[in-house]
Amino acid sequence: WIGLSVRMSFDRQGISSVQAIARDVTERHELERLKDEFIAVASHELRSPLTSIRAALSLLDGGLLESRPERAKETIALASRNAERLMRLVNEMLDLERLESGSEVLDRMPYELAEVMGQAAETVAAAAEAADVLLIVRPTTLTACIDPDRMLRVLVNLLSNAVKFSPRGGCVWVAAEKGPQGGVVLSVRDQGRGIPAGQLKSVFGRFRQVRASDSRDKGGTGLGLAICKSIVEQHGGEIWAESREGEGSTFRIRLPR
Ligand code: ADP
């Protein structure tokens, strides 16, 4: 709030009103700073796949197809993987923006949790099989008032992360239990590498990944958990992670009654 010309008077009301203006301006500066930071990180994230696509095109333009057809095939495959990544990044950034701007309202209805848990498990079944991970859906008769499509997206994100970070032969569980005051708690547990204690909160931030190599090796964008958090908070709920490094992680979602 530098640059604000205010005269502080020492009666009680005066001071509180000066403080109110100051807080408002500070919050606006913080929002602007976060927006600038987001744009800087987002453009960096978008630039790397684009650079790789451009390099591939320039190699092909230089006659790679004729001189080394096998190498050209690999180059095309790499460019196509990067184009897919670009698409995923743009789609997830737009989804997050739409969710956070509040332009889309939830379509909530009483829903069987077993149903959405089963659908989520089906969606990641092929990936789990390829990674040799056993998916276990714990039976439940609980219901909750949710937007089924959005909650499906949350569970699919959590389950695909759990599969991605599991060792071969590992298990992933998805379960629902009664929560406090008539609410429910959904959980997704894995036996993977775990998350360091200092990063249990920050992994829900945009473009946050525990290891810099996670986007390359695991194909992630670092936006999945930020999307989950936004959807869960729109439901009036809370999401958090618990973990023991080297033993696994559990992501929990508490939904109010
Ligand atoms: P990504 O697309 O990279 O998976 P997310 O926002 O879903 O993005 O996750 C952010 C990061 O949190 C991941 O890159 C990874 O470092 C860490 N993470 C998420 N889920 C798990 C998990 N089940 N086990 C270990 N690390 C995880």
py3Dmol code that shows the C-alpha trace and the ligand (Angstrom):
import py3Dmol

protein = """\
ATOM      1  CA  TRP A   1       0.000   0.000   0.000  1.00  0.00           C
ATOM      2  CA  ILE A   2       2.823   2.305  -0.826  1.00  0.00           C
ATOM      3  CA  GLY A   3       1.652   5.466  -2.495  1.00  0.00           C
ATOM      4  CA  LEU A   4      -1.570   5.703  -0.549  1.00  0.00           C
ATOM      5  CA  SER A   5      -2.022   9.164   0.833  1.00  0.00           C
ATOM      6  CA  VAL A   6      -3.959   8.745   4.017  1.00  0.00           C
ATOM      7  CA  ARG A   7      -3.902  10.787   7.145  1.00  0.00           C
ATOM      8  CA  MET A   8      -4.071   8.657  10.180  1.00  0.00           C
ATOM      9  CA  SER A   9      -6.178  10.116  12.899  1.00  0.00           C
ATOM     10  CA  PHE A  10      -5.954   8.605  16.288  1.00  0.00           C
ATOM     11  CA  ASP A  11      -9.555   8.173  17.136  1.00  0.00           C
ATOM     12  CA  ARG A  12     -10.561   4.524  17.034  1.00  0.00           C
ATOM     13  CA  GLN A  13     -12.784   4.702  13.994  1.00  0.00           C
ATOM     14  CA  GLY A  14     -10.179   6.566  11.933  1.00  0.00           C
ATOM     15  CA  ILE A  15      -7.510   3.975  12.514  1.00  0.00           C
ATOM     16  CA  SER A  16      -9.786   1.085  11.687  1.00  0.00           C
ATOM     17  CA  SER A  17     -10.865   2.668   8.409  1.00  0.00           C
ATOM     18  CA  VAL A  18      -7.262   3.343   7.387  1.00  0.00           C
ATOM     19  CA  GLN A  19      -6.461  -0.296   8.177  1.00  0.00           C
ATOM     20  CA  ALA A  20      -9.410  -1.467   6.088  1.00  0.00           C
ATOM     21  CA  ILE A  21      -8.218   0.461   3.017  1.00  0.00           C
ATOM     22  CA  ALA A  22      -4.692  -0.771   3.557  1.00  0.00           C
ATOM     23  CA  ARG A  23      -5.810  -4.407   3.725  1.00  0.00           C
ATOM     24  CA  ASP A  24      -7.909  -4.053   0.594  1.00  0.00           C
ATOM     25  CA  VAL A  25      -5.008  -2.610  -1.380  1.00  0.00           C
ATOM     26  CA  THR A  26      -2.604  -5.257  -0.038  1.00  0.00           C
ATOM     27  CA  GLU A  27      -4.999  -8.033  -1.088  1.00  0.00           C
ATOM     28  CA  ARG A  28      -5.319  -6.552  -4.568  1.00  0.00           C
ATOM     29  CA  HIS A  29      -1.535  -6.372  -4.890  1.00  0.00           C
ATOM     30  CA  GLU A  30      -1.256  -9.972  -3.738  1.00  0.00           C
ATOM     31  CA  LEU A  31      -3.845 -11.073  -6.331  1.00  0.00           C
ATOM     32  CA  GLU A  32      -1.984  -9.193  -9.057  1.00  0.00           C
ATOM     33  CA  ARG A  33       1.296 -10.743  -7.966  1.00  0.00           C
ATOM     34  CA  LEU A  34      -0.248 -14.228  -8.051  1.00  0.00           C
ATOM     35  CA  LYS A  35      -1.684 -13.544 -11.510  1.00  0.00           C
ATOM     36  CA  ASP A  36       1.711 -12.346 -12.809  1.00  0.00           C
ATOM     37  CA  GLU A  37       3.369 -15.397 -11.308  1.00  0.00           C
ATOM     38  CA  PHE A  38       0.763 -17.685 -12.906  1.00  0.00           C
ATOM     39  CA  ILE A  39       1.275 -16.094 -16.335  1.00  0.00           C
ATOM     40  CA  ALA A  40       5.061 -16.401 -16.020  1.00  0.00           C
ATOM     41  CA  VAL A  41       4.910 -20.077 -15.022  1.00  0.00           C
ATOM     42  CA  ALA A  42       2.158 -20.893 -17.542  1.00  0.00           C
ATOM     43  CA  SER A  43       4.058 -19.355 -20.443  1.00  0.00           C
ATOM     44  CA  HIS A  44       7.177 -21.264 -19.458  1.00  0.00           C
ATOM     45  CA  GLU A  45       5.168 -24.518 -19.297  1.00  0.00           C
ATOM     46  CA  LEU A  46       3.610 -23.833 -22.709  1.00  0.00           C
ATOM     47  CA  ARG A  47       6.870 -22.781 -24.293  1.00  0.00           C
ATOM     48  CA  SER A  48       8.783 -26.024 -23.694  1.00  0.00           C
ATOM     49  CA  PRO A  49       6.505 -28.363 -25.709  1.00  0.00           C
ATOM     50  CA  LEU A  50       6.213 -25.667 -28.402  1.00  0.00           C
ATOM     51  CA  THR A  51       9.998 -25.351 -28.651  1.00  0.00           C
ATOM     52  CA  SER A  52      10.275 -29.088 -29.044  1.00  0.00           C
ATOM     53  CA  ILE A  53       7.611 -29.147 -31.802  1.00  0.00           C
ATOM     54  CA  ARG A  54       9.382 -26.327 -33.649  1.00  0.00           C
ATOM     55  CA  ALA A  55      12.724 -28.120 -33.439  1.00  0.00           C
ATOM     56  CA  ALA A  56      11.123 -31.293 -34.836  1.00  0.00           C
ATOM     57  CA  LEU A  57       9.545 -29.393 -37.730  1.00  0.00           C
ATOM     58  CA  SER A  58      12.821 -27.731 -38.560  1.00  0.00           C
ATOM     59  CA  LEU A  59      14.638 -31.121 -38.613  1.00  0.00           C
ATOM     60  CA  LEU A  60      11.983 -32.524 -40.946  1.00  0.00           C
ATOM     61  CA  ASP A  61      12.140 -29.436 -43.090  1.00  0.00           C
ATOM     62  CA  GLY A  62      15.922 -29.975 -43.376  1.00  0.00           C
ATOM     63  CA  GLY A  63      15.345 -33.298 -45.163  1.00  0.00           C
ATOM     64  CA  LEU A  64      15.403 -35.760 -42.231  1.00  0.00           C
ATOM     65  CA  LEU A  65      12.627 -37.821 -43.794  1.00  0.00           C
ATOM     66  CA  GLU A  66      14.820 -38.552 -46.818  1.00  0.00           C
ATOM     67  CA  SER A  67      18.214 -38.826 -45.099  1.00  0.00           C
ATOM     68  CA  ARG A  68      17.211 -40.809 -41.957  1.00  0.00           C
ATOM     69  CA  PRO A  69      13.644 -42.098 -42.196  1.00  0.00           C
ATOM     70  CA  GLU A  70      13.826 -44.012 -38.873  1.00  0.00           C
ATOM     71  CA  ARG A  71      15.048 -40.934 -36.985  1.00  0.00           C
ATOM     72  CA  ALA A  72      12.312 -38.912 -38.734  1.00  0.00           C
ATOM     73  CA  LYS A  73       9.658 -41.324 -37.393  1.00  0.00           C
ATOM     74  CA  GLU A  74      10.943 -40.842 -33.829  1.00  0.00           C
ATOM     75  CA  THR A  75      10.992 -37.085 -34.324  1.00  0.00           C
ATOM     76  CA  ILE A  76       7.369 -37.096 -35.497  1.00  0.00           C
ATOM     77  CA  ALA A  77       6.350 -39.254 -32.507  1.00  0.00           C
ATOM     78  CA  LEU A  78       8.100 -36.847 -30.118  1.00  0.00           C
ATOM     79  CA  ALA A  79       6.423 -33.834 -31.712  1.00  0.00           C
ATOM     80  CA  SER A  80       3.066 -35.524 -31.459  1.00  0.00           C
ATOM     81  CA  ARG A  81       3.593 -36.324 -27.733  1.00  0.00           C
ATOM     82  CA  ASN A  82       4.453 -32.678 -27.172  1.00  0.00           C
ATOM     83  CA  ALA A  83       1.373 -31.525 -29.078  1.00  0.00           C
ATOM     84  CA  GLU A  84      -0.750 -33.739 -26.824  1.00  0.00           C
ATOM     85  CA  ARG A  85       0.931 -32.279 -23.753  1.00  0.00           C
ATOM     86  CA  LEU A  86       0.259 -28.779 -25.037  1.00  0.00           C
ATOM     87  CA  MET A  87      -3.388 -29.661 -25.552  1.00  0.00           C
ATOM     88  CA  ARG A  88      -3.653 -31.116 -22.032  1.00  0.00           C
ATOM     89  CA  LEU A  89      -2.005 -28.044 -20.520  1.00  0.00           C
ATOM     90  CA  VAL A  90      -4.292 -25.610 -22.339  1.00  0.00           C
ATOM     91  CA  ASN A  91      -7.414 -27.638 -21.494  1.00  0.00           C
ATOM     92  CA  GLU A  92      -6.502 -27.929 -17.817  1.00  0.00           C
ATOM     93  CA  MET A  93      -5.593 -24.248 -17.570  1.00  0.00           C
ATOM     94  CA  LEU A  94      -8.950 -23.307 -19.079  1.00  0.00           C
ATOM     95  CA  ASP A  95     -10.806 -25.724 -16.774  1.00  0.00           C
ATOM     96  CA  LEU A  96      -9.075 -24.275 -13.740  1.00  0.00           C
ATOM     97  CA  GLU A  97      -9.805 -20.739 -14.856  1.00  0.00           C
ATOM     98  CA  ARG A  98     -13.486 -21.594 -15.389  1.00  0.00           C
ATOM     99  CA  LEU A  99     -13.698 -23.286 -11.995  1.00  0.00           C
ATOM    100  CA  GLU A 100     -11.987 -20.468 -10.135  1.00  0.00           C
ATOM    101  CA  SER A 101     -13.896 -17.655 -11.828  1.00  0.00           C
ATOM    102  CA  GLY A 102     -17.100 -19.273 -10.530  1.00  0.00           C
ATOM    103  CA  SER A 103     -18.658 -19.013 -13.994  1.00  0.00           C
ATOM    104  CA  GLU A 104     -19.880 -22.600 -13.771  1.00  0.00           C
ATOM    105  CA  VAL A 105     -22.219 -23.713 -11.053  1.00  0.00           C
ATOM    106  CA  LEU A 106     -22.285 -27.192  -9.621  1.00  0.00           C
ATOM    107  CA  ASP A 107     -25.097 -29.514 -10.552  1.00  0.00           C
ATOM    108  CA  ARG A 108     -25.469 -31.264  -7.202  1.00  0.00           C
ATOM    109  CA  MET A 109     -27.739 -34.169  -6.432  1.00  0.00           C
ATOM    110  CA  PRO A 110     -27.917 -36.989  -3.872  1.00  0.00           C
ATOM    111  CA  TYR A 111     -25.677 -39.657  -5.356  1.00  0.00           C
ATOM    112  CA  GLU A 112     -24.454 -43.149  -4.464  1.00  0.00           C
ATOM    113  CA  LEU A 113     -20.740 -42.869  -3.757  1.00  0.00           C
ATOM    114  CA  ALA A 114     -20.190 -46.494  -4.835  1.00  0.00           C
ATOM    115  CA  GLU A 115     -21.350 -45.458  -8.292  1.00  0.00           C
ATOM    116  CA  VAL A 116     -18.873 -42.598  -8.747  1.00  0.00           C
ATOM    117  CA  MET A 117     -16.054 -44.637  -7.152  1.00  0.00           C
ATOM    118  CA  GLY A 118     -16.750 -47.528  -9.536  1.00  0.00           C
ATOM    119  CA  GLN A 119     -16.833 -45.232 -12.580  1.00  0.00           C
ATOM    120  CA  ALA A 120     -13.533 -43.638 -11.553  1.00  0.00           C
ATOM    121  CA  ALA A 121     -11.912 -47.057 -11.094  1.00  0.00           C
ATOM    122  CA  GLU A 122     -13.181 -48.148 -14.527  1.00  0.00           C
ATOM    123  CA  THR A 123     -11.679 -45.031 -16.107  1.00  0.00           C
ATOM    124  CA  VAL A 124      -8.189 -45.775 -14.774  1.00  0.00           C
ATOM    125  CA  ALA A 125      -8.440 -49.587 -15.055  1.00  0.00           C
ATOM    126  CA  ALA A 126      -6.410 -49.834 -18.278  1.00  0.00           C
ATOM    127  CA  ALA A 127      -3.619 -47.626 -16.895  1.00  0.00           C
ATOM    128  CA  ALA A 128      -3.598 -49.663 -13.660  1.00  0.00           C
ATOM    129  CA  GLU A 129      -3.330 -52.912 -15.598  1.00  0.00           C
ATOM    130  CA  ALA A 130      -0.493 -51.570 -17.725  1.00  0.00           C
ATOM    131  CA  ALA A 131       1.344 -50.478 -14.564  1.00  0.00           C
ATOM    132  CA  ASP A 132       0.601 -53.811 -12.827  1.00  0.00           C
ATOM    133  CA  VAL A 133      -1.290 -52.068 -10.021  1.00  0.00           C
ATOM    134  CA  LEU A 134      -4.294 -53.650  -8.294  1.00  0.00           C
ATOM    135  CA  LEU A 135      -7.274 -51.285  -7.886  1.00  0.00           C
ATOM    136  CA  ILE A 136      -9.524 -52.016  -4.922  1.00  0.00           C
ATOM    137  CA  VAL A 137     -12.909 -50.293  -4.558  1.00  0.00           C
ATOM    138  CA  ARG A 138     -14.195 -50.741  -1.012  1.00  0.00           C
ATOM    139  CA  PRO A 139     -17.935 -51.428  -0.966  1.00  0.00           C
ATOM    140  CA  THR A 140     -20.113 -48.676   0.505  1.00  0.00           C
ATOM    141  CA  THR A 141     -23.779 -47.743   0.693  1.00  0.00           C
ATOM    142  CA  LEU A 142     -23.102 -44.100   1.559  1.00  0.00           C
ATOM    143  CA  THR A 143     -24.582 -41.272  -0.482  1.00  0.00           C
ATOM    144  CA  ALA A 144     -23.628 -37.593  -0.700  1.00  0.00           C
ATOM    145  CA  CYS A 145     -24.951 -34.495  -2.381  1.00  0.00           C
ATOM    146  CA  ILE A 146     -22.397 -34.046  -5.180  1.00  0.00           C
ATOM    147  CA  ASP A 147     -21.998 -32.940  -8.764  1.00  0.00           C
ATOM    148  CA  PRO A 148     -21.301 -36.471 -10.075  1.00  0.00           C
ATOM    149  CA  ASP A 149     -19.297 -35.404 -13.175  1.00  0.00           C
ATOM    150  CA  ARG A 150     -17.048 -33.097 -11.194  1.00  0.00           C
ATOM    151  CA  MET A 151     -16.542 -35.558  -8.337  1.00  0.00           C
ATOM    152  CA  LEU A 152     -15.742 -38.242 -10.909  1.00  0.00           C
ATOM    153  CA  ARG A 153     -13.045 -35.954 -12.268  1.00  0.00           C
ATOM    154  CA  VAL A 154     -11.567 -35.521  -8.773  1.00  0.00           C
ATOM    155  CA  LEU A 155     -11.473 -39.273  -8.126  1.00  0.00           C
ATOM    156  CA  VAL A 156     -10.045 -40.015 -11.583  1.00  0.00           C
ATOM    157  CA  ASN A 157      -7.266 -37.464 -10.976  1.00  0.00           C
ATOM    158  CA  LEU A 158      -6.442 -38.926  -7.564  1.00  0.00           C
ATOM    159  CA  LEU A 159      -6.602 -42.522  -8.777  1.00  0.00           C
ATOM    160  CA  SER A 160      -4.447 -41.877 -11.828  1.00  0.00           C
ATOM    161  CA  ASN A 161      -1.843 -40.165  -9.645  1.00  0.00           C
ATOM    162  CA  ALA A 162      -1.976 -43.101  -7.216  1.00  0.00           C
ATOM    163  CA  VAL A 163      -1.406 -45.517 -10.112  1.00  0.00           C
ATOM    164  CA  LYS A 164       1.324 -43.332 -11.644  1.00  0.00           C
ATOM    165  CA  PHE A 165       3.324 -43.212  -8.425  1.00  0.00           C
ATOM    166  CA  SER A 166       2.776 -46.866  -7.400  1.00  0.00           C
ATOM    167  CA  PRO A 167       5.419 -49.559  -7.666  1.00  0.00           C
ATOM    168  CA  ARG A 168       4.660 -52.537  -9.933  1.00  0.00           C
ATOM    169  CA  GLY A 169       2.596 -55.045  -7.997  1.00  0.00           C
ATOM    170  CA  GLY A 170       1.285 -52.317  -5.646  1.00  0.00           C
ATOM    171  CA  CYS A 171      -2.329 -51.777  -4.513  1.00  0.00           C
ATOM    172  CA  VAL A 172      -4.509 -48.670  -4.695  1.00  0.00           C
ATOM    173  CA  TRP A 173      -7.628 -48.380  -2.553  1.00  0.00           C
ATOM    174  CA  VAL A 174     -10.593 -46.046  -2.906  1.00  0.00           C
ATOM    175  CA  ALA A 175     -13.021 -45.908   0.011  1.00  0.00           C
ATOM    176  CA  ALA A 176     -15.808 -43.840   1.578  1.00  0.00           C
ATOM    177  CA  GLU A 177     -16.543 -43.550   5.283  1.00  0.00           C
ATOM    178  CA  LYS A 178     -18.837 -41.562   7.500  1.00  0.00           C
ATOM    179  CA  GLY A 179     -17.291 -38.230   8.416  1.00  0.00           C
ATOM    180  CA  PRO A 180     -17.959 -35.820  11.265  1.00  0.00           C
ATOM    181  CA  GLN A 181     -21.413 -34.209  11.594  1.00  0.00           C
ATOM    182  CA  GLY A 182     -23.140 -36.378   9.036  1.00  0.00           C
ATOM    183  CA  GLY A 183     -20.594 -35.740   6.283  1.00  0.00           C
ATOM    184  CA  VAL A 184     -18.524 -38.278   4.357  1.00  0.00           C
ATOM    185  CA  VAL A 185     -14.805 -38.804   3.833  1.00  0.00           C
ATOM    186  CA  LEU A 186     -13.560 -40.258   0.558  1.00  0.00           C
ATOM    187  CA  SER A 187     -10.026 -41.565   0.397  1.00  0.00           C
ATOM    188  CA  VAL A 188      -7.541 -42.779  -2.200  1.00  0.00           C
ATOM    189  CA  ARG A 189      -4.539 -44.654  -0.816  1.00  0.00           C
ATOM    190  CA  ASP A 190      -1.442 -45.976  -2.537  1.00  0.00           C
ATOM    191  CA  GLN A 191       1.823 -47.727  -1.655  1.00  0.00           C
ATOM    192  CA  GLY A 192       3.962 -45.465  -3.813  1.00  0.00           C
ATOM    193  CA  ARG A 193       6.968 -43.286  -3.172  1.00  0.00           C
ATOM    194  CA  GLY A 194       5.051 -40.889  -0.895  1.00  0.00           C
ATOM    195  CA  ILE A 195       5.284 -37.104  -0.572  1.00  0.00           C
ATOM    196  CA  PRO A 196       7.782 -35.245   1.650  1.00  0.00           C
ATOM    197  CA  ALA A 197       6.091 -33.672   4.713  1.00  0.00           C
ATOM    198  CA  GLY A 198       7.101 -30.175   3.632  1.00  0.00           C
ATOM    199  CA  GLN A 199       5.252 -30.549   0.320  1.00  0.00           C
ATOM    200  CA  LEU A 200       1.966 -32.081   1.471  1.00  0.00           C
ATOM    201  CA  LYS A 201       0.229 -28.705   1.132  1.00  0.00           C
ATOM    202  CA  SER A 202       2.100 -27.208  -1.816  1.00  0.00           C
ATOM    203  CA  VAL A 203       1.280 -30.116  -4.181  1.00  0.00           C
ATOM    204  CA  PHE A 204      -2.235 -28.612  -4.416  1.00  0.00           C
ATOM    205  CA  GLY A 205      -0.775 -25.433  -5.950  1.00  0.00           C
ATOM    206  CA  ARG A 206      -0.692 -24.844  -9.690  1.00  0.00           C
ATOM    207  CA  PHE A 207       2.211 -26.405 -11.596  1.00  0.00           C
ATOM    208  CA  ARG A 208       3.625 -27.809  -8.363  1.00  0.00           C
ATOM    209  CA  GLN A 209       5.416 -31.107  -8.665  1.00  0.00           C
ATOM    210  CA  VAL A 210       7.548 -32.828  -6.054  1.00  0.00           C
ATOM    211  CA  ARG A 211      10.293 -33.650  -8.550  1.00  0.00           C
ATOM    212  CA  ALA A 212      11.161 -31.510 -11.539  1.00  0.00           C
ATOM    213  CA  SER A 213      11.332 -34.712 -13.591  1.00  0.00           C
ATOM    214  CA  ASP A 214       7.674 -35.618 -12.831  1.00  0.00           C
ATOM    215  CA  SER A 215       6.277 -33.832 -15.862  1.00  0.00           C
ATOM    216  CA  ARG A 216       8.712 -35.572 -18.208  1.00  0.00           C
ATOM    217  CA  ASP A 217       8.729 -39.034 -16.610  1.00  0.00           C
ATOM    218  CA  LYS A 218       5.103 -39.220 -15.508  1.00  0.00           C
ATOM    219  CA  GLY A 219       3.519 -37.024 -18.160  1.00  0.00           C
ATOM    220  CA  GLY A 220       1.797 -34.763 -15.622  1.00  0.00           C
ATOM    221  CA  THR A 221       1.021 -31.078 -15.837  1.00  0.00           C
ATOM    222  CA  GLY A 222       1.048 -30.175 -12.143  1.00  0.00           C
ATOM    223  CA  LEU A 223      -2.523 -28.859 -12.466  1.00  0.00           C
ATOM    224  CA  GLY A 224      -4.506 -31.981 -11.498  1.00  0.00           C
ATOM    225  CA  LEU A 225      -4.503 -31.455  -7.740  1.00  0.00           C
ATOM    226  CA  ALA A 226      -5.241 -27.713  -8.100  1.00  0.00           C
ATOM    227  CA  ILE A 227      -8.340 -28.710 -10.120  1.00  0.00           C
ATOM    228  CA  CYS A 228      -9.312 -31.287  -7.451  1.00  0.00           C
ATOM    229  CA  LYS A 229      -8.964 -28.675  -4.696  1.00  0.00           C
ATOM    230  CA  SER A 230     -11.083 -26.178  -6.562  1.00  0.00           C
ATOM    231  CA  ILE A 231     -13.892 -28.701  -7.179  1.00  0.00           C
ATOM    232  CA  VAL A 232     -13.863 -30.008  -3.600  1.00  0.00           C
ATOM    233  CA  GLU A 233     -13.956 -26.470  -2.185  1.00  0.00           C
ATOM    234  CA  GLN A 234     -16.891 -25.628  -4.451  1.00  0.00           C
ATOM    235  CA  HIS A 235     -18.668 -28.512  -2.722  1.00  0.00           C
ATOM    236  CA  GLY A 236     -17.926 -26.843   0.622  1.00  0.00           C
ATOM    237  CA  GLY A 237     -15.432 -29.616   1.380  1.00  0.00           C
ATOM    238  CA  GLU A 238     -11.770 -29.996   2.136  1.00  0.00           C
ATOM    239  CA  ILE A 239      -8.969 -32.038   0.529  1.00  0.00           C
ATOM    240  CA  TRP A 240      -5.614 -32.942   2.001  1.00  0.00           C
ATOM    241  CA  ALA A 241      -2.802 -35.446   1.702  1.00  0.00           C
ATOM    242  CA  GLU A 242      -1.165 -37.665   4.307  1.00  0.00           C
ATOM    243  CA  SER A 243       1.995 -39.572   3.561  1.00  0.00           C
ATOM    244  CA  ARG A 244       4.996 -41.478   4.768  1.00  0.00           C
ATOM    245  CA  GLU A 245       7.852 -41.177   2.344  1.00  0.00           C
ATOM    246  CA  GLY A 246       8.688 -44.477   0.720  1.00  0.00           C
ATOM    247  CA  GLU A 247       5.498 -46.112   2.065  1.00  0.00           C
ATOM    248  CA  GLY A 248       2.686 -44.374   0.239  1.00  0.00           C
ATOM    249  CA  SER A 249       0.188 -41.532   0.277  1.00  0.00           C
ATOM    250  CA  THR A 250      -3.468 -41.103   1.181  1.00  0.00           C
ATOM    251  CA  PHE A 251      -5.551 -38.298  -0.266  1.00  0.00           C
ATOM    252  CA  ARG A 252      -8.725 -37.527   1.698  1.00  0.00           C
ATOM    253  CA  ILE A 253     -11.769 -35.492   0.798  1.00  0.00           C
ATOM    254  CA  ARG A 254     -14.174 -34.388   3.506  1.00  0.00           C
ATOM    255  CA  LEU A 255     -17.599 -33.444   2.201  1.00  0.00           C
ATOM    256  CA  PRO A 256     -20.160 -31.755   4.409  1.00  0.00           C
ATOM    257  CA  ARG A 257     -23.590 -33.275   4.968  1.00  0.00           C
TER     258      ARG A 257
END
"""
ligand_1 = """\
27
ADP
P 0.555 -34.073 -12.146
O -0.163 -33.823 -13.420
O 2.015 -33.730 -12.185
O 0.266 -35.424 -11.568
P -0.889 -33.077 -9.854
O -1.319 -31.699 -9.497
O -1.960 -34.132 -9.962
O -0.060 -32.963 -11.180
O 0.183 -33.557 -8.780
C 1.232 -32.681 -8.426
C 2.426 -33.454 -7.929
O 2.146 -34.039 -6.654
C 2.856 -34.620 -8.814
O 3.640 -34.193 -9.919
C 3.682 -35.429 -7.815
O 4.967 -34.858 -7.652
C 2.875 -35.244 -6.511
N 1.882 -36.337 -6.298
C 0.565 -36.315 -6.568
N -0.034 -37.466 -6.227
C 0.926 -38.256 -5.728
C 0.942 -39.603 -5.184
N -0.166 -40.340 -5.088
N 2.144 -40.075 -4.740
C 3.274 -39.326 -4.814
N 3.326 -38.067 -5.307
C 2.174 -37.534 -5.765
"""
view = py3Dmol.view(width=600, height=400)
view.addModel(protein, "pdb")
view.setStyle({"model": 0}, {"cartoon": {"style": "trace"}})
view.addModel(ligand_1, "xyz")
view.setStyle({"model": 1}, {"stick": {}})
view.zoomTo()
view.show()
